[in-house]
């Protein structure tokens, strides 16, 4: 069980690093098509984080929510 939690934590750290990397003006350097799909992936990840958080608050699962979506510039768009 601890091994799964460690793997999940590592994955969350990598995803968080990816968000920071692309939001650190890296998106501006990419082609329009690339930006469109990367932003779609990021929105979907945020949606899943919110859903996980909501389920965990209702006692329906363990939360791995990292809280990043509140500070993300893509939060302006509804997920």
Secondary structure, DSSP 8 states (H G I E B T S, - for coil): -HHHHHHHHHHHHHHHHHHHHIIIIIGGGS-HHHHHHHHHHHHHHHHHHHHHHHHHHTTSS------GGGG-GGGGS--
